[in-house]
Amino acid sequence: MRVDIGFPLTLEHIHSASPADLITALRSWIARDNPTCLMHPHGFLVVLLQRSDKQDWRFHFWPKGPRKLTGMPAMIHTHDKIIESRIIKAALQTSSMK
């Protein structure tokens, strides 16, 4: 069973498109369809892009600055499907340990 939520991109396009093109497509789709976002207990937003019996596609948006962590005390957890990621835009930030 495949749930059609209107996300317009194929897996091939996601793998091959430039980060700028992907960000533009994501922003356009979010503005047009206003999909439901969930706040993950680790402090980032999750948008479901596609879902089938074999795979889920999700967009994770990590806000700038400190995140508010809630629930899920384990920092490592498992999923019932294979995880494959494509980082569209990122920056590493170091924090001082006191």
ZATI-964365 format. One record per residue (C-alpha): residue in three letters; x, y, z. Coordinates in steps of 0.02 Angstrom, whole numbers, plus 50000, padded with zeros to 5 digits. Layout:
N
ALAXYZ
...
% end
This chain:
98
MET500005000050000
ARG500665017149954
VAL500005032950033
ASP499975047449910
ILE500275063550004
GLY500655073849850
PHE502545074949865
PRO503095078149685
LEU504875071349680
THR505505053949636
LEU506905044849727
GLU508005046949573
HIS507745065749575
ILE508145066749761
HIS509765057349732
SER510315067949582
ALA509605085449604
SER510645099549673
PRO510335104749854
ALA509645121549795
ASP508385112849681
LEU507835101249821
ILE507605115549944
THR506575125149814
ALA505485109849780
LEU505235106349965
ARG504775124350003
SER503545124849857
TRP502715108449908
ILE502595113650092
ALA501845130650045
ARG500595122449925
ASP500055107150025
ASN500415112350206
PRO500895094750263
THR500805089550445
CYS502445091650540
LEU502875082550698
MET504105088250831
HIS505335074150864
PRO505835071551047
HIS507625076350998
GLY507045093850948
PHE506895093550758
LEU505385094050641
VAL504885078750539
VAL503845079950379
LEU503235063750300
LEU503575064450113
GLN503005047150056
ARG502495030950139
SER502295013150075
ASP502404995650150
LYS504264995250112
GLN504855013150140
ASP504505030050218
TRP505245046250153
ARG505455059850283
PHE506185077250285
HIS507035082150447
PHE507245100650483
TRP508465104850621
PRO508155122550687
LYS509605134250719
GLY510165136550897
PRO509835125551047
ARG508515111951034
LYS507265107551169
LEU507405088951204
THR505845080251267
GLY505455062051301
MET506465047651228
PRO507955047251346
ALA508985035751233
MET510075045351110
ILE510195030050997
HIS508665020850934
THR508195009150793
HIS506955009850650
ASP506004995550568
LYS506645000450395
ILE508335003550316
ILE508885021650340
GLU509675031150195
SER510015049750211
ARG510445064150097
ILE511045079950182
ILE510405094950085
LYS511175108850188
ALA512175107550347
ALA513425115750462
LEU514345108550609
GLN514345118050770
THR515505114150912
SER515045116751091
SER516235119251235
MET516195105851368
LYS516335112951543
% end
